Amino acid sequence: MYILVKPDSEESKENDAGLSKPENSEVEEKATGTVVSFDPAIADMKKGAHVVFGVLAGEVIKRNENGKQVEYKLLYDDDVIAFLE
C-alpha cells in the first residue's frame, strides 16, 4: 500500500545525474514530511499526518504546480518509521 508524502525540506541527496548516495552506507538519515494522500486500506493513516521516513526510501515524484516545481515522495506504508505530533 502506498502513501504520498510532501517532504518538509527541499534538501536532496541526488546529484545532477539523479543518483543518490548515502554519506554513510551503514546509517540511513531520516526525513520528515506531511501525508498528502494514501491508500484507503491503511487504517491508521490520516491526511495531514506528520511522518518520519528514510531519506532514501520511496520514489521521488516532481510536479509543476502553479509554475513551481514541487517534490513528493511515494512511499510504501512500511517505509514510515514514526508519526510526529
Backbone as numpy.savetxt, mean C-alpha at the origin, in Angstrom:
# Nx Ny Nz CAx CAy CAz Cx Cy Cz
-8.04 -12.21 -1.37 -8.88 -11.03 -1.37 -7.99 -9.79 -1.37
-8.44 -8.78 -2.05 -7.62 -7.60 -2.27 -8.10 -6.37 -1.51
-7.13 -5.48 -1.22 -7.39 -4.22 -0.56 -6.66 -3.13 -1.34
-7.32 -2.03 -1.63 -6.69 -0.90 -2.29 -6.39 0.15 -1.23
-5.11 0.52 -1.12 -4.65 1.45 -0.08 -3.97 2.65 -0.72
-4.22 3.83 -0.18 -3.49 5.02 -0.59 -2.39 5.24 0.44
-1.12 5.03 0.05 -0.02 5.20 1.01 0.04 6.62 1.56
0.48 6.75 2.82 0.56 8.06 3.47 1.68 8.92 2.90
2.82 8.31 2.58 3.93 9.11 2.09 4.16 8.82 0.62
4.78 9.77 -0.06 5.08 9.61 -1.47 6.47 9.04 -1.69
7.18 8.67 -0.61 8.52 8.12 -0.75 8.45 6.81 -1.51
9.33 6.66 -2.47 9.35 5.46 -3.28 10.71 4.79 -3.20
10.71 3.47 -3.13 11.94 2.69 -3.11 12.33 2.28 -4.52
11.59 2.76 -5.52 11.85 2.35 -6.89 12.86 3.27 -7.55
13.69 2.68 -8.42 14.60 3.48 -9.22 13.92 3.87 -10.53
14.64 4.54 -11.42 14.04 5.00 -12.67 13.54 3.86 -13.55
14.11 2.67 -13.39 13.70 1.51 -14.17 12.48 0.82 -13.56
12.03 1.28 -12.39 10.86 0.68 -11.74 11.20 -0.50 -10.86
12.50 -0.73 -10.60 12.92 -1.85 -9.77 13.05 -1.41 -8.32
12.61 -2.26 -7.39 12.72 -1.96 -5.97 13.83 -2.80 -5.36
14.56 -2.16 -4.47 15.62 -2.88 -3.77 15.59 -2.46 -2.31
15.42 -3.41 -1.40 15.42 -3.06 0.02 16.82 -2.63 0.47
16.86 -1.71 1.45 18.15 -1.28 1.99 18.83 -2.43 2.72
18.05 -3.24 3.41 18.57 -4.40 4.12 17.68 -5.56 3.73
18.24 -6.55 3.08 17.43 -7.64 2.54 16.81 -8.52 3.61
17.25 -8.40 4.86 16.70 -9.24 5.93 15.57 -8.56 6.68
15.50 -7.23 6.61 14.48 -6.50 7.34 13.72 -5.61 6.37
12.43 -5.86 6.22 11.62 -5.05 5.32 11.03 -3.88 6.10
11.11 -2.68 5.52 10.54 -1.51 6.15 9.02 -1.56 6.06
8.37 -0.82 6.93 6.91 -0.79 6.98 6.41 0.55 6.47
5.20 0.56 5.98 4.54 1.77 5.49 3.13 1.81 6.06
2.52 2.99 6.01 1.14 3.13 6.46 0.32 3.74 5.33
-0.98 3.52 5.39 -1.86 4.06 4.38 -3.31 3.96 4.79
-4.17 4.51 3.96 -5.60 4.54 4.22 -6.33 3.64 3.22
-7.21 2.79 3.73 -7.98 1.88 2.88 -8.97 2.68 2.05
-8.89 2.50 0.73 -9.78 3.19 -0.20 -10.92 2.27 -0.61
-10.59 1.00 -0.85 -11.59 0.01 -1.28 -11.09 -1.38 -0.89
-12.02 -2.33 -0.80 -11.63 -3.69 -0.43 -12.71 -4.68 -0.86
-12.32 -5.94 -0.90 -13.23 -7.02 -1.24 -14.29 -7.12 -0.13
-15.58 -7.11 -0.47 -16.63 -7.16 0.56 -16.60 -8.43 1.40
-15.89 -9.44 0.96 -15.79 -10.68 1.74 -14.88 -10.53 2.96
-14.13 -9.43 3.04 -13.25 -9.19 4.19 -14.10 -8.55 5.28
-14.43 -9.32 6.31 -15.38 -8.88 7.33 -14.82 -7.82 8.27
-13.54 -7.85 8.58 -13.00 -6.95 9.60 -12.33 -5.71 9.03
-12.64 -5.34 7.79 -12.03 -4.19 7.13 -13.05 -3.06 7.02
-12.57 -1.80 7.13 -13.44 -0.63 6.98 -12.79 0.35 6.03
-13.59 0.97 5.18 -13.10 2.03 4.30 -12.64 3.18 5.18
-11.46 3.72 4.88 -10.90 4.80 5.68 -10.01 4.32 6.82
-9.93 3.00 7.03 -9.08 2.45 8.09 -7.62 2.75 7.78
-6.85 3.01 8.81 -5.41 3.27 8.68 -4.69 1.95 8.95
-3.87 1.50 7.99 -3.23 0.20 8.10 -1.71 0.29 7.95
-1.02 -0.75 8.46 0.43 -0.89 8.32 0.67 -2.08 7.40
1.62 -1.92 6.45 1.95 -3.00 5.52 3.43 -2.87 5.14
3.99 -3.91 4.58 5.38 -3.89 4.13 5.55 -2.99 2.92
6.63 -2.21 2.90 6.88 -1.28 1.79 6.91 -2.01 0.45
7.44 -3.21 0.42 7.58 -3.95 -0.83 6.37 -4.83 -1.15
5.36 -4.84 -0.28 4.17 -5.67 -0.49 3.29 -5.07 -1.58
2.57 -5.93 -2.26 1.55 -5.49 -3.22 2.09 -4.93 -4.51
1.17 -4.39 -5.28 1.46 -3.81 -6.60 1.14 -2.32 -6.57
2.01 -1.52 -7.17 1.78 -0.08 -7.26 0.85 0.20 -8.44
-0.16 1.01 -8.19 -1.08 1.44 -9.23 -1.03 2.97 -9.27
-0.71 3.52 -10.43 -0.64 4.97 -10.58 -1.80 5.44 -11.45
-2.52 6.48 -10.96 -3.66 7.02 -11.69 -3.48 8.52 -11.82
-4.01 9.05 -12.90 -4.02 10.49 -13.11 -5.37 11.00 -12.64
-5.37 11.76 -11.55 -6.61 12.30 -10.99 -6.52 13.82 -10.94
-7.37 14.47 -11.69 -7.40 15.94 -11.77 -6.05 16.50 -12.18
-5.39 15.84 -13.12 -4.11 16.31 -13.63 -2.92 16.02 -12.72
-3.15 15.27 -11.66 -2.08 14.96 -10.70 -1.92 13.44 -10.60
-0.67 12.97 -10.60 -0.39 11.53 -10.50 -0.59 11.09 -9.05
-1.46 10.10 -8.83 -1.75 9.58 -7.50 -1.36 8.11 -7.48
-0.68 7.70 -6.40 -0.21 6.32 -6.28 -1.03 5.56 -5.24
-1.40 4.35 -5.61 -2.11 3.44 -4.71 -1.34 2.14 -4.63
-1.64 1.33 -3.61 -1.08 -0.01 -3.48 -2.23 -1.00 -3.46
-2.12 -2.03 -4.29 -3.09 -3.12 -4.29 -2.46 -4.25 -3.48
-3.04 -4.55 -2.33 -2.49 -5.52 -1.39 -3.40 -6.73 -1.24
-2.82 -7.86 -0.88 -3.60 -8.99 -0.40 -4.00 -8.67 1.04
-5.10 -9.20 1.51 -5.50 -8.95 2.89 -4.43 -9.43 3.87
-3.67 -10.46 3.52 -2.61 -10.97 4.40 -1.42 -10.01 4.48
-1.31 -9.05 3.55 -0.21 -8.08 3.58 -0.40 -7.03 4.67
-1.62 -6.88 5.17 -1.88 -5.91 6.23 -1.35 -6.49 7.54
-0.42 -5.75 8.16 0.22 -6.21 9.38 -0.55 -5.78 10.61
-1.08 -4.55 10.58 -1.78 -4.01 11.75 -2.72 -2.89 11.35
-3.64 -2.58 12.23 -4.55 -1.44 12.07 -4.12 -0.37 13.06
-4.14 0.90 12.62 -3.82 2.02 13.50 -5.10 2.77 13.83
-5.13 3.37 15.00 -6.30 4.16 15.40 -5.94 5.60 15.49
